[in-house]
């Protein structure tokens, strides 16, 4: 029997319902294919470094802090501060340094250098970082990364490590404080281990590195060494 072969006046309602179900199923399948196509297109662009990667609506949102990059008057003269994000165009970050190359909001007492934040004064600094870890056909979920504070000569002065093991897409946050004896120390984010098929995704809504100067004194707090 053909389920769509209905005859008679009383079967018109049943026929309409069947057509509605069939149409709704087709619409959902089509939407699924379109979503998959968009995902694959975004992924290809991200790998080539020519486009954005991530949830569609997020790519259209501009962070309002970007319009305040030169407004150092909004910061207290007693507070040094700086924040940056890894560029979306750079695509996917795997092992190695995550390049925080884009200032977001006013920056004072520090500056961006080679994907790191250079601290412009001695004393106690608070450091916060969040990474967005994406996945594609993940076999293992392990991710390990560090906030590193480097001496002016590039050697490691202090570090704070975090490790997670989840096959889901997740965000990872690391917070530390460090006392540096001089200006010129640099804050670097470094991924030490990353499971195949995973990556840290760039973009102001998905990752952030922020430093805040708490005190110029070097005889308080833990030096981190």
Secondary structure, DSSP 8 states (H G I E B T S, - for coil): --TT---SGGGHHHHHHHHHHHHHHHHHHHHHHHHHHHHHHHHHHHHHTSS--S-GGGGG---GGGGGTT-GGGS-TT--EEEEE--GGG-EE-SEE----EE-S--BSEEEETTEEEE-SSEEEEEEEEEEEEESS-S--EEEEEEEEE-TTS-EEEEEEEEEE-SS-EEEEEEEEEEESSTT-EEEEEEEEE-TTEEEE-STTT-EEEEEEEES-SSSS----
